[in-house]
Amino acid sequence: MRIAVASRKGGTGKTVVTVALATLIPCSLQPEAVSQRPCYGMPCAEINPDLCIECLSCVDGGGPVRCEGWAVCTVVCPAGTTAMKRRYAGAICYSKIALGPFSHARLEPGFGTSGLLVTEVKEQAFERAGDRQVLLIDGPPGAGCPLISTVTGTDVALVVTEPSASALHDLKRVATVCRGFGVTVLAVINKCDLEEGMADATRRSCRDAGIRIVGEIPFDETVIQSIRELRPVTAYDCPAARAIRTVWKNIGRELGVA
Ligand code: SF4
């Protein structure tokens, strides 16, 4: 069972939910590093300062301050001083936790998550998972390349949403993308009691769109305490932990494995 936990916006509770679900399997989350290998981003322009005649052709027209890899400067540069090179973006890491393999990455400052990076981390996870029955992916925020890379090849996208108009819009976008890749979409409403009207609107929209809500997590200050103390919320006896246990049971029922 391959489950990708997704959401378009950061801060909705993806990691809290993913870590909490992992503890229900159960396992120790203390990673023991085994190996790591370098990861390179998309090619960016690199200027050889010794050859540059400072004509500024490459910055005319107010181009982006930070290279976005369009390679226009390699065409306009009269001195032929720019070249496109892949830069070191960080490391793809493989660690062990009590449950089994843990595939993750460490990004260099200034590098964002890319679809390429997510694909490499996920492929390593698939390779290392062997015949293990559950693979959990803590997806990056967004509805573009990183989301597509996260959900392809998974059985379920568990979309974490909140009771707000923007979160509902995001949920629909993420669900559309996931379904386009043949992935079953389930939803969980986090902090469901913060805005009852919007929570109702989310329930109605999910019903209309055929998205099964597998749980609702109430606002619970223990979640903040658990983050502060670097412990999974399921280590506490609290309403959020109980709700996440119900989410896990419902996912199993939806997939016919519980
Ligand atoms: S176009 Fe080439 S020579 Fe001109 S400023 Fe840019 S890098 Fe330097």
Boltz pocket constraint, residues with backbone or C-beta under 6 A from the ligand:
constraints:
  - pocket:
      binder: B
      contacts: [[A, 47], [A, 51], [A, 52], [A, 53], [A, 54], [A, 55], [A, 56], [A, 57], [A, 58], [A, 59], [A, 73], [A, 76], [A, 77], [A, 78], [A, 79], [A, 80], [A, 81], [A, 82]]
      max_distance: 6.0
